[in-house]
Amino acid sequence: MKILANDGISNSGKEALEKNGFEVLTVKVAQNQLENFINENNIDAILVRSATQVRQELIEACPSIKLIGRGGVGMDNIDVDYAIENGLHVINTPAASSSSVAELVFAHLFGLARFLHSSNREMPLEGDSRFKDLKKAYANGIELRGKTIGIIGFGKIGQEVAKIAIGLGMNVLATDNEITNAPITLDFFNGQKVTFNIDTVEIDDLLKESDFITLHTPAQEEYILTASEIDKMKDGVGIINAARGGVLNEVDLITAIESGKVQFAGLDVFENEPSPEIQLLMNPELSLTPHIGAATVEAQDRIGLELANQIVELLN
C-alpha cells in the first residue's frame, strides 16, 4: 500500500510504516496537482497537516484513497463527514502535540510579560547607545505567579496549559461547551503526582476575572472573541491565540490594543494565513510566531508514530 505524506512525516513514523510493509512517499505535491498524483500513483492514504486541503472534490476524484490522516488536532482542512460517509477512515493525533502548543503559549506569555518581544528588537539596534533608556523602558514587567489565566476550550491542549499554569502558581479558570470538569495531574521528576480537579465556568465569568486569556478551540464559523467579549475583560488583559485563525477578531484586537484595553497579545495563528495582515506584523504589542504550535521535534515524532500505529491497525 502507498501512503503520501504530503506535509511530511517524522522519520520514526515513516520507519514504523515501512516496517509494516507500507511504501511512504514524502514528496510535496502542489494542491492543484494532488488529484493527478494520487490517481497516477494509486495512493491508498494521504497524510496532511494544516497546509494541504482534502475536500470533497478531491475525495470524489481519487477512488483509491482509503484513509486520510491529519498530523495534529484540528481537521478543518478535511471534509471529514463526507469522507466518513463514503467509507474512508479519517484519523488525527489529538494528544501528540498538546504539550508543544501549551509550552508555546507560555513562551509568548513569559516574553510579553517581560517585554522580550520588544527588547529583542531594540537591543541589537540601540543596546550600545541607549542601554539605560531601554533598561528603564522595560523595567516594569510582571510575574505570572499569582495571576489568573482563563482557558477558552478545555480539551487536551487546554488541559496541558492548565498543568503548566498550576505549576507556576497561577489561578486557572476554564470554559468549555462540553467539558464541565477535568482532573489535571502534574507529574514530577521524582515520581510524585498531584491531581487538581478543575470545574469549568461560564465564559462571561472567565472574561471578567482573567489577567490572561488563551484560546484552545477548533475552527469556528463565527468569532469567539470580538469587541463585545473584549469589553468584558479586565483593563490591561493579555490574549494568546494558538488555536485557529478566525476565532479571534483581529481588527477588534488591534483596536483594543490601541485603546489600552488589551495590553498585549501573542498570535501563532492568523485569519489570513499564510499572509497575515500588515497591521498585525507591525504592531509593537504583539508577539508573533508562524503557526508553529505543534512544530517541535518531540511532537513530530509522537505525531508520526501515532499516525503509523493507527494506519497499521486500520489498513493492515
Secondary structure, DSSP 4 states (H G I P E B T S, - for coil): -EEEETT---HHHHHHHHHTT-EEE-----GGGHHHHHHHHT-SEEEE-SSS-B-HHHHHH-TT--EEEESSS--TTB-HHHHHHTT-EEEE-TTTTHHHHHHHHHHHHHHHHTTHHHHHHHHHHHTTTSHHHHHHHT-----STT-EEEEE--SHHHHHHHHHHHHTT-EEEEE-SS--EEEEEEEPTTS-EEEEEEE---HHHHHHH-SEEEE-----SS-SB-HHHHHTSPTTEEEEE-S-TTSB-HHHHHHHHHHTSEEEEEES--TTTTS--HHHHT-TTEEE-SS-TT-SHHHHHHHHHHHHHHHHHHH-
